[in-house]
Amino acid sequence: MEIAGYFAAVLIGLTLGLMGAGGSILTVPVLVYLFGFNPVTATSYSLFIVGVTAFTGSISYFRQGEIKFRTTLLFVLPSLLSVYLTRSFLIPALPEVILSSDLFTLTKGGLILIFFSVLMIFSSLSMIRSGKNEKESPVKEAQFHGALILLIGFGTGIVTGFAGAGGGFIIIPVLVLLAGLPIRSAIGTSLVIITMNSLMGFSGDLLHSTPDWTFLIPFSLIPVAAIFPGTLLSRKIDPAKLKLYFGWFVLIIGIVMLVKELMA
């Protein structure tokens, strides 16, 4: 199973390089089901892996001037606060058994995985929809909705902290629709936001636990290395078709996870 997990790590990096988002949604299932980590540890490790990989992916966008720092700051200030509070206080405060009855027991780990599977389903539907509708057309002028960006940033931090996922499927549409960014600038800016949110959330975990660096660092290097060929392939592969196919793949995994956790 671990061999399959390392292959999946390559897929995470390739997908992030190809689409700028989406690959991180696979990290938690890989760590839980292929490496056997408990969900709390898996979401923590996922934050580090996603943060390091997103940072690597953002470098090329920075060199091309595709990162909008004003928008980054507006989005990231509330999200950094909420992701840190979620990992530092909310997750540790949850009881190990959330709900128990003769027919059903909901643990903290089960709640996290159910939430994550629902997040995967919504993420996949977003990718499928954008894959069907995405066209290479000029971006229309959009009004800058600063207050709404702040609010969504705060909510995204909670989602990132609870699920251990980057939240690119939320961030990119917000940057396009509410900040009026072109899609490449939205992807580059999203990668910077994901980097900061993920690593801030991981730092909150360091207050309560010590990670296994002998696993975490070598594993993180795999998607980091894979993001470079992914970026090169993105110039040759139709991104709309890629999002469509990957969206269906994520949808299937999300449904299987949800059914598995509900049955458990």
N, C-alpha and C positions, 0 to 999 in steps of 0.2 A: 504493500500500500504506500509506503514511503517513496518508492521509486515513482509511482504515479503522482505523488505529491510534488516531487521535484520537476516532473514534466509539466504539471499544472502551473508551477512557478514561472516557467518559461512562457506559458500561455498568458499569464497575468501581465508580464512585461511587454510581450508582443502586442497585446490588445491595447494597453495603455499608450504604446507608441503609435499604433495605427489610428486610434480614435481620440486620444487625449483624455479618455475617461472610460469607465465601464469595467476594465480589468480588475480593479480593486474589489469589485463585488464578489469575486471568486475566492478571495483570500481567506475569509472566515470559514466557509465550507471546507476548503482544503485543509486548514489547520485542525478543524474539529473531526472531520470524517476520515481523513487520510493519515493524519499524524496523531490523533487521539488526544489533543489538548481539550481541557474543559472550556466552555464558551467564554467565560470571563477572561481567561488567559489568552484565548484565541483572538478576541476582539482587541486586547491590549497589543499583542504581537502584530496584528493586522495594521494597527495605527502606525507602528514603526515602519513596517514594510511598505505600506502605502505612502507614507511621508517621504521616505528615502527615494522610492521609485518616482514619485511625482516630481520631486526636486530635480532628479536627473532629467526627466522629460521636459521640464520647464526651461532648461538651459538653452536649447536651440531656439525657443520662442523669444527668450530674452535677447539673444544675439540678433534676432530679426526685428526687434522693436515691437513685438506683438503683445507685450504685457502692459496693461493699463494700471499704473500704481495708485492713482486716485480712487478708482473703483475697487481695487484690491483692498485698500485701507478701509473704505466704507463698509465693505462686506465683512472683512476679517475681524474688525474690532469687537463687534458683539459676538461673533461666532467663537473667537478665542476664549472669551469669558465663559460662554455656555458650555463649550466642550471641556474646559478645565473643571468647571463645577460638576459636570456630569460624571467625569471619571474620578475626580477626587472625593466626591461626597455622595452623589446619587447611587452609583453602582455599589460602593461598599456598604451603603445603608440598607440596601435591599436584603430582606431575610432570605435564607437559603431555600425555604419552602414558602412560596407566595400564597398558594391555595391548596387545600387538601380535603378530599372527601372520599367516600367509599369507591367512587367510580373514577375519580380523576385527581391527580396530584400535579400541580404546576410548580416547578422549582425555578430558582433564579436563572439557571442555565437554560432551562426550557423556555422561559419567557424571552430571553435574549434571542434564542434561535427562532422562535416564532415571529418575533418582531423583525428579525433579519430576513426571514423567508418572505414575509409580506413586503419588505423593502425591495427584495430581489424582484418580486412580481411587478411592483410599480415601476422599478427601474427598467425591467425588460419591456414593459408596455410603452414606456417613453422612448426606448431605443427603436422598437418596432414602428411606432408612429412616425418618429423622425426619419427613420430609414425609408419609409414609404413616401414621405412628403418632401424630403430634402432635395433642394435644387440649387444649382450654382447660379444664384441671381443676386443682384445688388441689394445690400441691406438697406431697408427704408429707415428714414430718420425716425428716431423714437425719443419720446420725452424721458428725461432722466428722473426716475422715481426714487430719490435718496432715502426717504423715510421707509418705504416698503422694502428696499434693499437691506436696510438695517434690521428690520423685523425678520425677514427671511433668513438673514445671516445668523441671527440668534437661534432660530429654529433649526437651521442646518447644523449648528454646533451641537445641539442636543442629539440630533439623529446620528451625527458622526461619533459622538462620545458613546452613545448607547450601543450602536451597531458595529463600530469599528470599521466603517466604510467611508470612503472619501466624500461621497455625495455629489460627484460630478454630474449625475443626471438631474440634480436639482440646480446646481450652480450655473451650468452652462446656459440652460433656457432663461434663467433670471438675468444673466449678463447680456444675453441677446435681446430679450424682450423689454427689460426694465432699464438697462443701461445703454442700449443701442449699439453694442459692440458687434463688429463683424465676427463671423464664426471662428476664424483663426485666433483673433485677439481674445475671444471668449474662452477658447480652449487653453491658450497660454496663461491667461489670468486665472482660470479655474485651477490649473496645476499649481500655481503659487498658493492659492487659497487652501487647496487640499494639503499641500506640504505643511503650511503653518498650523492648520487645524489638527492634522493628524499627529504631528510631533508635540503640539501643546497637550493634546489628550493623553499621549503616551507619557509625558512628563508628570501628569497627574497620577498615573499608576505607580510611578516610582516612589510615591509617598507611602505606598502600602505593600509593595512587592519588589523583588529583585528578579529581573528577567534572566533567562538562560541565554547569555550572550554567545555561547559556543554553538547554539542552534540558530539564533536570530540573525547574527551578522552573516554567516555563510549563506543562509537561505535568502536573505535580502539581496545579496549580490547577484542572484540568478535573474530575477525580474529586472534589476538595474541593467545587467548586461543585455537582456533581451529587448529592452526598449529601443536600442539603437537600430537593429535591423527592422523593428516594427516601424520606426519613423521613416526609414528608407522605403519600406514597402507601401507606406501610406501614399506615396507619390504615384504608385502604379495601380493601386486597388481602388475601386469605386467605394468611397466611404458610406454611401447610402446603402448599398447592398451588404456591406460588412455589418453595419448597424442592424440591419434587418435580420440577418442570419444569426448574429451573436445575440440579439434580443430574444429570438425564439429559444436559443440554447439556454440562456439565463432563466427564461420563463419556465422551462421544463425542470431545471434544477430547483428553482424556487418552489414550485408546486410539490415536487417530491419531498423537499425539506419540510414544508408545512404539513403535509400528510403524515410524514414520519414522526414529527414532534407531537402532533395532535394525537396520533395513535399511541405514542409512548406515554 
